[in-house]
Amino acid sequence: MDLAFTPEEQAFRDEVRAWVRSNLPPEISHKVHNALRLTRDDLQGWAKILGKKGWLASGWPQQFGGPGWTAVQKHLFEEECALAGAPRVVPFGPVMVAPVIMAYGTPEQQQRFLPGIASGEVWWSQGYSEPGSGSDLASVKTRAERVGNQYIVNGQKTWTTLGQFGEWIFCLVRTSNEGKPQTGISFLLIDMKSPGVTVRPIKLLDGECEVNEVFFDNVEVPAENLIGEENKGWTYAKHLLSHERTNIADVNRSKRELERLKRIAKDEGLWNDQRLRDQIALLEVDVVALEMLVLRVLSAEKSGKNSLDIAGLLKIKGSEIQQRYAELMMLAAGPFALPFIEEAMEAGWQGDFPGGNVAHAPLASTYFNLRKTTIYGGSNEVQRNIVAQTVLG
């Protein structure tokens, strides 16, 4: 296993770094480096910039409009974007549903949906979790009944991230109650502008509505929007979840936030506090170890070897690291981490004023938001069971 980058890969990194520096709007980079609120225009604006370059679909093969990069090139691209302060690509379209459409969709579905995803023009949402069906997705109850050339969908999805912006949503729906629960699930693409679709934002502690409830009341969906075969959606869902869990690990964002943690410690005069330095050092060791694990997987892929499916392991470690750096930021900032005035945030004030310490804004919001990382995408407790079964049999 060789974890060193080749001269060609280093040249590729330099190319990406130069392009990102030239094309990433500085106001967006400022927001990302200081954890300030990103608007829909910020997120989709960057997606469209990447789409115009052909890099939003960074993990796609060339036959579907992607750049055809290797796994290592994709990693380097994501690292340079993260370190430059680019927003995370909203994954539901290019990272999650697109691979499913490529693998299991018809040529007509691929021609219809993939271009809008690759360009960043169409905003996709994920319709998996339901009240009572989170980590146990096999228990989904949203019903899709086939009537002629369409499905009639009734039910509810919840915790739909950024669903208020969604134009299309991919859903797990129940099309049969016979046999095992997993065998009666189908994978359906639904236009969120369809009559009967209602999105209700869920207001979080920081005043943001990052997640939503989505209701389906006799929503008519053309049968041609079914991906693959009816009642085979569980297979497609597992294919998608491996991409989601790897994406949640997000080692590159952790590297960037580690540097922000160090800045906060220095600003607060705590850089020479040995106990805090020890905690930062332990975190940095874990970040490096996670990066080495990612590179190990990429090295195995590059050499053509079949690597162990460790998406769950990456998710466990990556999500725990995100919570730890948020906790240490709060600890380093002390009382200055706590104030949070929603009205001031709405007015555009987040600490970035002359003499203000923008590095601290809004630490409490980040801390609370990252409490969810060990739960969504399959809770870490469930992932540990999966890893144990894989290793021990």
N, C-alpha and C positions, 0 to 999 in steps of 0.2 A: 504494500500500500504506500503510494507516494502522495503526500499531502502538499507538496510544493507545486506552485503554479508554473506552467511552462512559459517561455518567452512570448509565445503567441497569445496565451491567456493574459499575461501582463499587459501586452499591447492592446488587447481588447479592453481591459480595465481602463487604461489611459484614454481610449477613445470614448468610452461611456462617460467617464468622469468629465471630460471636456464638454461633451454634448449636454450633459445634465446641468453643468454650471452655466452654460450659455442659454438654456431654454427654461429652466425652472424659475418661475416668477419669484423675486426676492421677498415679496410680502407673504407668500405662501411658506417659503423656507423659514422666515422669521416666526410665523405661527407654529410650525411644526417643532422647531428647536426649543420653543418655550411653552409647548403644550397649550397654546391658545386655541380658541374655537375655530374649527374649519367649517365653512358653509358648504352647501351643495355645489355652488359655483366653483369653490376652491377645489373640491374633490373631482367634479366632473371636468373642470377646466384642465387640470393636470392629466386626467385620463385622455382627453381629446388631443392634448399635445403629444402624449405618447402614441396615441392611435394614429395620428398623422405621420409620425416617424415609422410606424409599423412595429412599435415596441410594447404596446399595451398587451398584446398577445405574446408575451416573451417566452412562454413555455410551449407554444404551439408549433407543430411541424409546418414546413413550408407549404405542403399540399393544401392546408386550410388557411393560409394567409399569414402564418407566423414567420419569424425570422429563421427558424430551424436551428436555434442555438443548442449547444450541448447543455447538460445539467450544470456544469461548472460555469459556463458563460452566464447562464440565468442567475446563478448564485452571485456572481460578481456584479452583474447588473443591479440586482436587488440591494446588494451591499452599498454600492456607490450612490444609489438613490436615497437610501436611508441615511447615510452619513451626510449627504448634501442637504437633508431636510425636506425631502419630497414626501408628500402624503402617501400612506399605504394605499395601494390600488384596492378599491372596493372589490372583494374577491368573487362575489356571487356570479358575475357574468364570466369574466375571462379565466378565472382559476377553478371555478366549481362546476357550473352547468355546461360550459363549453366542452370540457373533456368528455362529459357524458354524451353530448350531442355528437361529438366526433366519433366516439366508440360505438354508440348504439342507435343514433339517429339515422333517418333515411337521407339519401342525397338531397332530396327536396328540403328537408328540415335543415340540413347543413347550409344549403344555399340561402335559405330564408333567414336564419337566425345568426349565423356566425359573423357575417360582415358588420352588423350593427353592434355586436359585442366587441369586435376587434377595433372598431373606430372610436369606441367610448360614447357613441350616440345614444345607446339604449341602456337604461338603468334596470338591472335585474335584482330581484329579491329572492330570499329563500323561504319556502314554506314547509318546514319540517316539524318543529316543536308544536305541541298543542297543550292545553291545560291537562295535566296528568300524563303527558307523553313527551318526555324530554330525552333523557339518556335511553329510555326504553321506547325507541321509535316504532318497534313492532306493534305497539298498542295504539297507533294512530286511528282516529275514528272519523275524520273528515271523509265523507262518502261521495263517490262519483258513480252515478248510475248511467249505463249506456242506454240511450234512447235514439234509435236510428243512427244518424251520422254525427251525433254529438253526445257529450257527457253532461249530466246535470249534477253540479257540485254543491254540496251543503256541508257546512261545518265551520271550524274556527282554527286558526293558527295563532300562535303567540310568540313573543320575544323576536318578532321579525325585525332584524336590524335595518334601520334606515328605510323601512317599508313605506314611510310617508312619501318617499321620493320614487318609489318603484313604478315602473311602467309594465314590466312582465315579472311573473313569479313562477318558479318551478316548485311543484308541490308533490309530496307523497300523499296519495289518496287511497282509500280502501274501496276496492272493486269487488271483493269477495270475502265472505266470512267462513268459507270452507277450509278445512285443514289447519295447518299451523298459521299463526298470525302473519308471519313473514311472507307466506305464499299468496296472500290476498291483497298485496299492495301494488299500486301502479304509479308511474312517474309521469306527471302531466304538466304541460306548460300553459299558463293562464294569463291572458291579457288583463292587467289590473284595471283597465278602463271599462271592462265588461259590466253591464248592469248586474247588480246584486253583490258586487265586491265593495266592502266597506273597510276602511283603514282607520283605526282608533289609536292615536299615539298614547304611549305610557310615559308619564312624566317622571323623571328620575330625580334623585336628591340634588343634582346640580342644576335642575331646571331644564335640562335638555330632554328631548324626546328621541333618544337614540333607538329605542325599541318600540314595537307596536303590536297591537292585536289586529288580525285580519279576519273578517267574517265573509263567508260565502253563503248567499241566500238564493238558491235555485239559479246558480250561475251556469250559463250555457257555454260549453267549451267544445269547439270542433274536435271530432275524433282524430283528425290528422295531427293534433297537438300531443297525442300520446307518444312518448318515447319508447321505442322497442315494443315488447309484447305486453299485453295486459297481464297483470298479476306477477310480473317479473321485476317490479320496481325496486324490490329489496336488493337485488343484485346491483342495480345501477346506483342505488343509494350508497352502498358500501364502497363502490368505486369513487364516488364523489367525496365521501367522508375522509378517505385517506389523504386527499388533497387539502381538505379543510384543516385536518389536525396538523399536518406539516406546516401549513400557513400560519396557524396559531402560534407555533413555536417561535417564529419571527426573530431569529438570533440577531439579525442586523439591526432591528429596532432596539434590542437590548444593548447592543454595543453603543449605539448613539445615546441612549438614556443613561448608560453608565457614565459617560463623559459629562452629561448634565448633572448627575449626582455629585461628581467631583467638583464641578463649578459651584454648586450650592454649598458644599462643605467648605470650600475656600472662601466664598462670600461671607459665610457666617463665622469665619475664624476658627473652624473646627478641623481644619486639615491636619493639624498636629495632635489632635486628640487620638491617642493610641487605640482606644476601644472602638471608636468609629472607623478608624483606618483599618483595623482588623476585619470589621464587618464588610467594608468596601472591598478589601482584598479577597475575602472568601467569595463574595459575589463575583468578582472579576475572574477568579479561578473557575467558577461554575459556568460563566459566560464563555470562556475559552474552551472549556470541556464540551459545552454544547456545540460550539462551532466546529470542534474537531470531530464530533459525532456526525454532524451534517456533512463535513468534508469526507469523512470515511464512507458515508453512503454514496456521495457523488463519485468518489474514487472507484468504488465497486461498480457503479453504473458505467463509468468511462471505460473500465477494463472488460466490460461485458459479463462480469460475474453477477450472479443473483444475490442481492443483499437481503438480509433479514428485513421483513416488513416491520419497521419500528416507528411508524407514524404515531402510534399511541405513546411510545416512550418519548419522542420528541415533544409531543404535546404536553406531557406531564412536566418535564423539566423546564420547557420554555415558559409555560404559564406560571410556574412557581417562581422562576427568576423575575418575571414581570412584577409579581406581587412584592417580591423582596426589594427591588429597587424603588418601588413606590413607597414602601414602608420606610426605607432608609432616607429618602428625600424628606418625608414628613419629620423624621427624627432630627435630621440635620437642620431643618428650617425652624423647628420648635414652634412657638406661638404664631409665627408669621405664616405657617402652613395652614392654619385653621380658618381665618376669615373667608367667608364666601357670601357675597351679596349679589343675589340674582339680578336685581334691578340694575346694578352697576355693570354687570356682565352684559345685559341686554343693551345697555347704552354704549357699549364698546370699550369700557374700562376694564382692563385685566392686569393692571400693575405696570403697564409699559408707558410710563410718563417720566419726564426728566427727574432723575434721582431715585426713581422707583426701581425695585428689584424684580424685573420681569421673570427672572428664573424661578421665582416662587409661585407664579400664577399659572394655573390654579392647582396647587398641589393636592388639596383636599379632594377636588373633583377627580383628578387622576387616580388617587388612592382608592376612592370608592368605586370608580368605574372598573378598575382592574381586579376587584374582588371576584368578578364573574368569570375570569379566565380559566379557573380550575373547574368550572361547572359546564360552560357551554362547549359545543363540539364533542360532547361525550364527557361526563364528569371524570375527574382523575381517579376516583375510586374504581369506576368501571374499567378505565384504561389499565389500571394496575392488574385487575383480574384478567384482562385480555393478554397482557404481557406475561403474566404468570402461566396462563394456559399454553401460550406459545412456547415458552422456555421449558416448562415442566411436563407439558403434554396432558 
